[in-house]
């Protein structure tokens, strides 16, 4: 009887322990992210198409940003600086959903979002800032025979996703009924961007955007001398020269031809930047407060491409380039009328100068 009780007790204990036994957890295989290096698997043509720079120039950009993208934790699973830059450039190049990039790099979408923002801030903090070259007037005089000119100005719209209610989304609807930011761009005679303002909603007029900018104040108070070439959407002033509305004299007709040939450079500059970084040419799908920083970073990279002589992508003007309202003129106050009259006198002087100098006469 005792043996039978001992046997039954042993069976009970064994069954009880078996029921409580935890099934083994399969071992997780760590992903070696260092092996996810498109630079090793893509040819030169694919590198240019995917990341918008040629291979040797891309390595220079990665090397420049590398010290600012290192992780302080020493985690072996963290993205390398090379992978961070490639993820960001891929987002700039496509403007697609971040989920597509996360699938491509085998990482989570939130990692893509954090990486793009981290690299964007590194570009803004460490790349050469927008500025006017010391020889900008000399370049315009030698290339276009325009004395005292410091740049060309234009506005371009970058489509964005609908902002939240905190941003008053109705203010971001432009005249084509899409949500956008109106971006003010100034470029030199070589197509490098020297000034940018990317904070204004799409409903804001180009002329108003310029009039409230720091650049306008600097020109008005003569902290910066010279003038800008602009289209008819801007109000004429001694530091913002627009074409004649109805040219009649030979001097006025010649001025408009030279003005058009000069101004097309800013349109080509914006077009090349949007073509290289398609996130600005399609719809930028990020938080509204981060859009200006991404736009500025893209134009800084455009300048870097100019410095590295990285071939641009073919640009053809299309309907998407015409978001402005160039035919609309703002109502001028008494003070504005005085500035406008001074601008008209300045334009007449330039027109006479160009007519008397054969270099400026368009062939």
Buried (B, 14 or more C-beta within 10 A) or exposed (E): EEEEEEEEEEEEEEEEEEEEEEEEEEEEEEEEBEEBEBBEEBEEEEBBEBBBBBBEBBBBBBEBBBEBBEEEEEEEEBBBBBBBBBBBBBBBBBBBEBEBBBEBBEBEBEBBBEBBBBBBBBBBEBBEEBEBBEEBBEBBBEBBBBBEBBBBBBBBBBBBBEBEEEBEBEEBBBBEEBBBBBBBBBBBBEBBBBBBBBBBBBBBBBBBBBBEBEBBEBBBEEEBEBBBBBBBBBBBBBBBBBBBEEBEEEBBBBBBBBBEEBBEBBBBBBBBBBBBBBBBBBBBBBBBEBBBBBBBBBBBBBBBBBEBEBEBBEBEEEEBBEBBBBEEBBEEEEEBEEBBEBBBEBBBEBBBBBBEEEEBBEE
